[in-house]
């Protein structure tokens, strides 16, 4: 877990989601909107997260609904433009997530200097997007081919909005993701965006993951963050930081500050390098 500690420089990092508005080529995009207008709105959320004290941020095309399993060049180009324009204001480690296209995420990460990407790299699923297959070997080879070996891969091992076609116990999924698919971090989710992940799932994944960091990926709030960090090595927070707890709203600085106060208090009680476990 050395690289994880080196990237975030704290124990149990909180990564705040920077949700982009709908991008060109997607149904909710307003054709009259210029990219520089989108950049201004995204910067407001980025500033609110950083001023509230998050330890990292993750840029994601969250509002490109309905999602597809691959994206067009217009999405890659738009995300790269927006993230690049915001780089002078980014003060924490950052990552990229392109829903649900891991190669596109790596391309944007390489172009912008991101430290990590998040995606569904393993498994086969059926759900809202139809039949969803993955190819981690192709992802790793693509990462090598574009010289992005320094971009870490955060594996979401229980895909949102879908169910596995060949269900296995989640601890078995975690072990095989680490051993055969070479996961560098594991993200554990609820069944959809904003839904709390059960501590029991986190515990089972953590027990199977060895030295690979495990993150609570959805549904983390000020009310439950201490319970999640009693098990997980960190958390990714999106909906919990939004006005009224609604995924599509702007970031609420008060929610960020409140959650990070709890996290800082937990860190102050650490005897050495970990949260005191329940």
WOPE-V515289 format. One record per residue. RES is the residue in one letter. BURIAL is # if it has 24 or more other ideal C-beta (glycine too) atoms within 12 Angstrom, else .. Layout:
res=RES burial=BURIAL
res=RES burial=BURIAL
This chain:
res=X burial=#
res=X burial=.
res=X burial=.
res=X burial=#
res=X burial=.
res=X burial=.
res=X burial=#
res=X burial=#
res=X burial=.
res=X burial=#
res=X burial=#
res=X burial=#
res=X burial=#
res=X burial=#
res=X burial=#
res=X burial=#
res=X burial=#
res=X burial=#
res=X burial=#
res=X burial=#
res=X burial=#
res=X burial=#
res=X burial=#
res=X burial=#
res=X burial=.
res=X burial=#
res=X burial=.
res=X burial=.
res=X burial=#
res=X burial=.
res=X burial=.
res=X burial=.
res=X burial=.
res=X burial=.
res=X burial=#
res=X burial=.
res=X burial=.
res=X burial=#
res=X burial=#
res=X burial=.
res=X burial=#
res=X burial=#
res=X burial=#
res=X burial=#
res=X burial=#
res=X burial=#
res=X burial=#
res=X burial=#
res=X burial=#
res=X burial=#
res=X burial=.
res=X burial=#
res=X burial=#
res=X burial=#
res=X burial=#
res=X burial=#
res=X burial=#
res=X burial=#
res=X burial=#
res=X burial=#
res=X burial=#
res=X burial=#
res=X burial=#
res=X burial=#
res=X burial=#
res=X burial=.
res=X burial=#
res=X burial=.
res=X burial=#
res=X burial=.
res=X burial=#
res=X burial=.
res=X burial=.
res=X burial=.
res=X burial=#
res=X burial=#
res=X burial=#
res=X burial=#
res=X burial=#
res=X burial=#
res=X burial=#
res=X burial=#
res=X burial=#
res=X burial=#
res=X burial=#
res=X burial=#
res=X burial=.
res=X burial=.
res=X burial=#
res=X burial=#
res=X burial=.
res=X burial=#
res=X burial=#
res=X burial=#
res=X burial=#
res=X burial=#
res=X burial=#
res=X burial=#
res=X burial=#
res=X burial=#
res=X burial=#
res=X burial=#
res=X burial=#
res=X burial=#
res=X burial=#
res=X burial=#
res=X burial=#
res=X burial=#
res=X burial=#
res=X burial=#
res=X burial=#
res=X burial=#
res=X burial=.
res=X burial=#
res=X burial=#
res=X burial=#
res=X burial=#
res=X burial=#
res=X burial=#
res=X burial=#
res=X burial=#
res=X burial=#
res=X burial=#
res=X burial=#
res=X burial=#
res=X burial=.
res=X burial=#
res=X burial=.
res=X burial=.
res=X burial=.
res=X burial=.
res=X burial=#
res=X burial=.
res=X burial=#
res=X burial=.
res=X burial=#
res=X burial=.
res=X burial=.
res=X burial=#
res=X burial=#
res=X burial=.
res=X burial=#
res=X burial=#
res=X burial=.
res=X burial=.
res=X burial=.
res=X burial=.
res=X burial=#
res=X burial=.
res=X burial=.
res=X burial=#
res=X burial=#
res=X burial=#
res=X burial=#
res=X burial=#
res=X burial=#
res=X burial=#
res=X burial=#
res=X burial=#
res=X burial=#
res=X burial=#
res=X burial=#
res=X burial=.
res=X burial=#
res=X burial=.
res=X burial=.
res=X burial=.
res=X burial=.
res=X burial=.
res=X burial=#
res=X burial=#
res=X burial=.
res=X burial=#
res=X burial=#
res=X burial=#
res=X burial=#
res=X burial=#
res=X burial=#
res=X burial=.
res=X burial=.
res=X burial=#
res=X burial=#
res=X burial=#
res=X burial=#
res=X burial=#
res=X burial=#
res=X burial=#
res=X burial=#
res=X burial=#
res=X burial=#
res=X burial=.
res=X burial=.
res=X burial=#
res=X burial=#
res=X burial=#
res=X burial=#
res=X burial=#
res=X burial=#
res=X burial=#
res=X burial=.
res=X burial=#
res=X burial=#
res=X burial=#
res=X burial=#
res=X burial=#
res=X burial=#
res=X burial=.
res=X burial=#
res=X burial=#
res=X burial=.
res=X burial=.
res=X burial=#
res=X burial=#
res=X burial=#
res=X burial=#
res=X burial=#
res=X burial=#
res=X burial=#
res=X burial=#
res=X burial=#
res=X burial=#
res=X burial=#
res=X burial=.
res=X burial=#
res=X burial=#
res=X burial=#
res=X burial=#
res=X burial=#
res=X burial=#
res=X burial=#
res=X burial=#
res=X burial=#
res=X burial=#
res=X burial=#
res=X burial=#
res=X burial=#
res=X burial=#
res=X burial=#
res=X burial=#
res=X burial=#
res=X burial=#
res=X burial=#
res=X burial=.
res=X burial=.
res=X burial=#
res=X burial=.
res=X burial=#
res=X burial=.
res=X burial=#
res=X burial=#
res=X burial=#
res=X burial=#
res=X burial=#
res=X burial=.
res=X burial=#
res=X burial=#
res=X burial=#
res=X burial=.
res=X burial=#
res=X burial=#
res=X burial=.
res=X burial=#
res=X burial=#
res=X burial=#
res=X burial=.
res=X burial=#
res=X burial=#
res=X burial=.
res=X burial=.
res=X burial=.
res=X burial=.
res=X burial=.
res=X burial=.
res=X burial=.
res=X burial=#
res=X burial=.
res=X burial=.
res=X burial=.
